[in-house]
Amino acid sequence: MHKFARSLLVALSLLSSSGAFSAGEQKIDWKMPTAFAFTWPALGDTAPWFSERLEASSSGNIVIRAYEPGKLVPPLKILESVKNKTFEAGYTSLVYDQDKIPAGALFGSVPFGLDPMAYMAWWYDFGGSRLAEQVYAPHNIVPMLCGLTGPEGAGWFREEIKSVDQLKGLRVRYAGLGGEVLKRLGATVVPLAGNEIYPALEKGTLDATEYSMPAIDELIGFQKILKNYYLPGWHQPYNAMHLIVNKELWDKLGASQKAAIESTCMAATMRSIARGEAAQAPALTRLKAQGVQLRRFPASVMQQFERKAKEVMDEKDAQDPMFRKVHENQTVFVASYGLWKEKAYLPACSQ
């Protein structure tokens, strides 16, 4: 039986017994800075939901308090704060770690990569979680998948994009490996946390941006400034969020405490994908009513994106052995999974 399935069974049996835990296990009360606003569906409200469900199901024996972005530490500093035990845990995207941990980007999202269902299969049953543990162990971190959404929007632009030449010189906020792709096409990529993007667009110091799914982009208000919204999100066909825990503190937890945290993260992952999928169509309808043009990049532009994405991946493979190890594992999974996906699922609608 897979270790996550075992964890779930152990946690369920324990939590059905009035939240009892093994003898010698101490109550934990941790702080957890987060990277995403709690008002954002699926992406942001999953962290407080995880905290509430974990505390309730453990009868208050496991408390991991979620804090809004910036309350304890800036979103891009969460990894360092957990690594150094400033805080016991954090809730973030591993994409944000790519400057220090190149392979981290592969756990957050990969251009033209896995869809959400495939990502879950890879993470839980094809070695993804074990590879993440290997990548983050030297940084004193234990990562757990704790949220997942579908594809993001591919970006908001002032003008319609008909050629990659229009990207040259644009100041664009793009995260992860997708940002590397746009750099190679001449854009100036500006790394900004979610709460910093709108003010930069307002001031004109940023020309274009991507951030998240339509329902969240709408809440941030990008449609008030930019009217050309591109889909699908080639750069992030899934968006994975992770709970990260200081490894020294994790190792001190009892088996039942670990199982309860892992199983609640599994529940949070399922809850976030469902919530995220339900929210997007209504958001797109509202955006259209506000004058937003929903666009697709021309095939020639998408081909350039895909070609440059391959260049980026090949270069990262050559530069970092752990990046290559994770990427090769994902590639093997895609090859094996492809037969099932091709034969079992209806093709995407062409409209």
C-alpha positions as CSV (number, residue, x, y, z in Angstrom):
1,M,0.0,0.0,0.0
2,H,1.3,3.5,-0.9
3,K,2.5,5.5,2.0
4,F,0.0,8.3,1.5
5,A,-2.9,5.8,1.5
6,R,-1.5,4.3,4.7
7,S,-1.3,7.8,6.2
8,L,-4.9,8.5,5.3
9,L,-6.1,5.2,6.8
10,V,-4.1,5.8,10.0
11,A,-5.4,9.4,10.3
12,L,-9.0,8.4,9.7
13,S,-8.9,5.7,12.3
14,L,-7.3,8.1,14.8
15,L,-9.6,11.0,14.1
16,S,-12.7,8.8,14.4
17,S,-11.6,8.1,18.0
18,S,-12.3,11.7,19.3
19,G,-9.0,13.0,17.9
20,A,-7.0,10.8,20.2
21,F,-3.2,10.6,19.6
22,S,-0.5,8.2,20.6
23,A,1.0,8.4,24.1
24,G,3.9,10.8,24.3
25,E,2.7,13.0,21.4
26,Q,2.6,16.6,22.4
27,K,0.1,19.1,21.1
28,I,1.5,21.3,18.4
29,D,0.7,25.0,17.9
30,W,2.6,26.3,14.8
31,K,2.5,29.5,12.7
32,M,2.2,29.2,9.0
33,P,2.9,32.2,6.7
34,T,1.1,31.9,3.4
35,A,1.7,33.3,-0.1
36,F,-1.9,33.8,-1.3
37,A,-4.7,36.1,-0.1
38,F,-7.4,34.2,1.8
39,T,-10.1,35.9,-0.4
40,W,-8.8,34.1,-3.5
41,P,-10.8,31.0,-4.3
42,A,-8.9,27.7,-4.4
43,L,-5.5,29.3,-4.5
44,G,-5.8,31.4,-1.3
45,D,-8.6,30.1,0.7
46,T,-7.2,26.5,0.8
47,A,-4.6,27.4,3.5
48,P,-7.1,28.6,6.1
49,W,-9.4,25.7,5.2
50,F,-6.5,23.3,5.8
51,S,-5.8,24.9,9.2
52,E,-9.4,24.8,10.3
53,R,-10.0,21.2,9.2
54,L,-6.8,20.0,10.8
55,E,-7.6,21.6,14.1
56,A,-11.2,20.5,14.2
57,S,-10.5,16.9,13.2
58,S,-7.7,16.5,15.7
59,S,-9.8,18.0,18.5
60,G,-7.4,20.9,18.8
61,N,-4.3,18.7,19.2
62,I,-2.7,19.9,16.0
63,V,-2.9,23.6,15.4
64,I,-1.2,25.2,12.3
65,R,-2.3,28.8,12.2
66,A,-2.5,30.3,8.7
67,Y,-1.5,34.0,8.3
68,E,-2.4,36.2,5.4
69,P,0.5,37.1,3.0
70,G,2.9,39.6,4.5
71,K,1.6,39.4,8.0
72,L,4.6,37.4,9.2
73,V,7.0,37.4,6.2
74,P,6.9,38.5,2.5
75,P,5.6,35.6,0.3
76,L,9.0,35.2,-1.5
77,K,10.7,34.8,1.9
78,I,8.6,31.9,3.2
79,L,11.1,29.2,2.3
80,E,13.9,30.9,4.2
81,S,11.8,31.5,7.2
82,V,10.8,27.8,7.5
83,K,14.3,26.6,6.7
84,N,15.7,28.7,9.6
85,K,12.9,27.8,12.0
86,T,11.7,31.4,12.2
87,F,8.3,29.7,11.5
88,E,7.5,26.0,11.7
89,A,5.6,25.8,8.4
90,G,4.6,27.7,5.4
91,Y,2.1,27.5,2.5
92,T,3.5,28.5,-0.9
93,S,4.3,27.7,-4.5
94,L,7.7,25.9,-5.0
95,V,8.0,27.9,-8.2
96,Y,9.1,30.8,-6.0
97,D,12.2,28.9,-5.0
98,Q,13.6,28.4,-8.5
99,D,16.5,30.9,-8.1
100,K,17.9,29.0,-5.1
101,I,16.5,25.5,-5.9
102,P,16.1,25.1,-9.7
103,A,14.2,21.8,-9.4
104,G,11.6,23.6,-7.2
105,A,10.0,25.0,-10.4
106,L,9.2,21.5,-11.6
107,F,7.0,20.9,-8.6
108,G,5.1,24.2,-9.0
109,S,4.3,24.1,-12.7
110,V,6.0,23.2,-16.0
111,P,5.3,24.9,-19.4
112,F,3.3,22.6,-21.7
113,G,3.5,20.0,-18.8
114,L,1.1,17.8,-16.9
115,D,-2.5,18.6,-16.4
116,P,-3.8,18.6,-12.8
117,M,-5.0,14.9,-12.8
118,A,-1.7,13.8,-14.3
119,Y,0.2,15.9,-11.8
120,M,-1.6,14.2,-8.9
121,A,-0.9,10.7,-10.4
122,W,2.8,11.7,-10.8
123,W,3.1,13.2,-7.3
124,Y,1.4,10.4,-5.3
125,D,2.2,7.3,-7.4
126,F,5.1,7.9,-9.7
127,G,7.8,9.2,-7.3
128,G,7.0,12.9,-7.4
129,S,6.7,13.3,-3.6
130,R,9.8,11.3,-2.9
131,L,11.8,13.4,-5.4
132,A,10.5,16.6,-3.7
133,E,11.7,15.3,-0.4
134,Q,15.1,14.6,-1.9
135,V,15.3,18.1,-3.4
136,Y,14.3,19.9,-0.2
137,A,16.1,17.8,2.4
138,P,19.4,19.7,2.1
139,H,17.3,22.9,2.8
140,N,15.9,21.4,6.0
141,I,12.4,21.3,4.5
142,V,9.7,18.7,4.1
143,P,7.3,19.6,1.2
144,M,3.7,18.2,0.9
145,L,1.2,18.7,-1.9
146,C,-1.6,20.7,-0.2
147,G,-3.5,22.4,-3.0
148,L,-3.9,22.2,-6.8
149,T,-5.7,24.2,-9.4
150,G,-6.3,24.0,-13.1
151,P,-4.5,26.0,-15.8
152,E,-3.9,29.7,-15.2
153,G,-4.6,32.5,-17.7
154,A,-1.7,33.0,-20.1
155,G,-1.5,36.8,-19.5
156,W,-3.1,40.2,-19.7
157,F,-1.8,42.6,-22.4
158,R,-2.5,46.2,-23.4
159,E,-2.5,45.2,-27.1
160,E,-3.5,42.1,-29.1
161,I,-0.4,39.9,-29.5
162,K,0.0,38.7,-33.1
163,S,3.7,38.0,-33.2
164,V,6.4,37.2,-30.7
165,D,8.2,40.4,-31.9
166,Q,5.7,42.3,-29.8
167,L,7.1,40.8,-26.7
168,K,10.5,42.4,-27.1
169,G,11.1,45.1,-24.5
170,L,7.8,44.4,-22.7
171,R,8.0,44.6,-18.9
172,V,6.1,41.5,-18.0
173,R,5.4,39.7,-14.7
174,Y,5.6,36.0,-15.4
175,A,6.5,33.4,-12.8
176,G,8.5,30.2,-13.0
177,L,9.9,28.6,-16.1
178,G,7.3,30.5,-18.2
179,G,9.2,33.6,-17.3
180,E,12.4,32.1,-18.6
181,V,10.7,31.5,-21.9
182,L,9.6,35.1,-22.3
183,K,13.1,36.3,-21.4
184,R,14.4,34.4,-24.4
185,L,11.9,36.1,-26.6
186,G,13.1,39.5,-25.5
187,A,10.7,40.4,-22.7
188,T,11.9,42.0,-19.4
189,V,10.5,39.7,-16.8
190,V,9.8,41.3,-13.4
191,P,9.4,39.0,-10.4
192,L,6.5,40.3,-8.3
193,A,4.3,38.8,-5.6
194,G,0.5,38.9,-6.3
195,N,-0.2,42.0,-4.2
196,E,2.5,44.0,-6.0
197,I,1.2,43.5,-9.5
198,Y,-1.8,45.8,-9.8
199,P,0.0,48.9,-8.4
200,A,2.8,48.3,-10.9
201,L,0.3,48.1,-13.8
202,E,-1.4,51.3,-12.5
203,K,1.9,53.2,-12.4
204,G,2.9,51.9,-15.8
205,T,6.1,50.3,-14.5
206,L,4.7,47.0,-15.8
207,D,3.2,46.5,-19.3
208,A,1.7,43.0,-19.0
209,T,1.2,40.2,-16.5
210,E,0.0,36.8,-15.7
211,Y,-0.9,35.7,-12.3
212,S,-3.6,33.1,-11.7
213,M,-7.0,31.7,-12.8
214,P,-9.7,34.0,-14.2
215,A,-11.6,34.2,-10.9
216,I,-8.6,35.4,-9.0
217,D,-7.3,37.7,-11.8
218,E,-10.8,39.3,-11.7
219,L,-10.6,39.9,-7.9
220,I,-7.2,41.6,-8.3
221,G,-8.7,43.8,-10.9
222,F,-6.5,43.4,-13.9
223,Q,-9.5,44.0,-16.2
224,K,-9.7,47.6,-15.1
225,I,-6.4,48.3,-16.8
226,L,-5.9,45.6,-19.4
227,K,-8.5,44.3,-21.8
228,N,-6.7,41.5,-23.7
229,Y,-6.8,38.3,-21.7
230,Y,-5.0,35.2,-23.2
231,L,-5.9,31.6,-22.5
232,P,-4.9,28.7,-22.2
233,G,-2.1,29.0,-19.7
234,W,0.6,27.2,-21.6
235,H,3.2,28.3,-19.0
236,Q,1.2,26.8,-16.0
237,P,-1.2,24.0,-17.1
238,Y,-1.5,23.3,-13.4
239,N,-0.7,25.2,-10.3
240,A,0.5,23.2,-7.3
241,M,0.6,24.6,-3.8
242,H,2.6,23.0,-1.0
243,L,2.8,22.9,2.7
244,I,6.4,23.1,3.7
245,V,7.5,22.1,7.2
246,N,10.9,22.5,9.0
247,K,12.4,19.1,8.7
248,E,13.8,19.0,12.3
249,L,10.4,19.7,13.7
250,W,8.7,17.3,11.3
251,D,11.0,14.5,12.4
252,K,10.0,15.1,16.0
253,L,6.3,14.5,15.3
254,G,4.6,11.2,16.1
255,A,3.3,8.9,13.3
256,S,-0.3,9.8,13.9
257,Q,0.4,13.6,13.8
258,K,2.2,13.2,10.5
259,A,-0.6,11.1,9.1
260,A,-3.2,13.6,10.1
261,I,-1.3,16.5,8.5
262,E,-0.7,14.5,5.3
263,S,-4.3,13.3,5.0
264,T,-5.6,16.8,5.6
265,C,-3.3,18.1,2.8
266,M,-4.7,15.4,0.5
267,A,-8.3,16.6,1.3
268,A,-7.2,20.2,0.7
269,T,-5.8,19.2,-2.7
270,M,-9.1,17.6,-3.7
271,R,-11.1,20.5,-2.3
272,S,-9.0,23.1,-4.1
273,I,-9.2,21.5,-7.6
274,A,-13.0,21.2,-7.3
275,R,-13.4,24.8,-6.0
276,G,-11.1,26.2,-8.6
277,E,-12.8,24.4,-11.5
278,A,-16.3,25.6,-10.4
279,A,-15.3,29.2,-10.2
280,Q,-13.8,29.9,-13.6
281,A,-16.6,29.9,-16.1
282,P,-18.7,32.4,-14.2
283,A,-15.6,34.6,-13.9
284,L,-15.0,34.5,-17.6
285,T,-18.6,35.5,-18.2
286,R,-18.2,38.5,-15.9
287,L,-14.9,39.5,-17.5
288,K,-16.5,39.5,-21.0
289,A,-19.3,41.7,-19.6
290,Q,-16.6,44.2,-18.5
291,G,-15.2,44.5,-22.0
292,V,-12.4,42.0,-21.8
293,Q,-11.4,40.2,-25.0
294,L,-10.8,36.5,-24.4
295,R,-8.0,35.6,-26.8
296,R,-5.8,32.7,-27.8
297,F,-2.2,33.2,-29.0
298,P,-1.8,32.5,-32.7
299,A,-0.4,29.1,-33.6
300,S,2.9,30.6,-34.7
301,V,3.3,32.3,-31.3
302,M,2.5,29.1,-29.4
303,Q,5.0,27.2,-31.5
304,Q,7.7,29.8,-30.5
305,F,6.7,29.4,-26.8
306,E,7.0,25.6,-27.0
307,R,10.3,25.8,-28.9
308,K,11.8,28.2,-26.3
309,A,10.4,26.1,-23.4
310,K,12.3,23.1,-24.7
311,E,15.5,25.2,-24.9
312,V,14.9,26.3,-21.3
313,M,14.3,22.7,-20.0
314,D,17.4,21.4,-21.9
315,E,19.6,24.1,-20.4
316,K,18.3,23.5,-16.9
317,D,18.9,19.8,-17.3
318,A,22.5,20.5,-18.2
319,Q,23.1,22.9,-15.4
320,D,21.5,21.1,-12.4
321,P,21.7,17.3,-11.8
322,M,18.6,17.3,-9.5
323,F,16.6,19.3,-12.0
324,R,17.5,16.8,-14.6
325,K,16.6,13.9,-12.3
326,V,13.1,15.3,-11.6
327,H,12.5,16.3,-15.2
328,E,13.5,12.9,-16.5
329,N,11.1,11.2,-14.0
330,Q,8.3,13.5,-15.2
331,T,9.2,12.7,-18.9
332,V,9.0,9.0,-18.2
333,F,5.7,9.4,-16.5
334,V,4.3,11.4,-19.4
335,A,5.4,8.8,-21.9
336,S,3.7,6.0,-19.9
337,Y,0.6,8.0,-19.1
338,G,0.1,9.2,-22.6
339,L,-1.4,5.9,-23.9
340,W,-4.1,6.0,-21.2
341,K,-4.8,9.7,-21.8
342,E,-5.0,9.3,-25.5
343,K,-7.3,6.3,-25.5
344,A,-9.5,7.0,-22.4
345,Y,-10.3,10.7,-22.6
346,L,-12.4,12.7,-25.1
347,P,-10.3,15.1,-27.2
348,A,-10.4,18.8,-26.2
349,C,-13.0,20.9,-27.8
350,S,-11.6,22.7,-30.8
351,Q,-13.8,25.8,-30.3
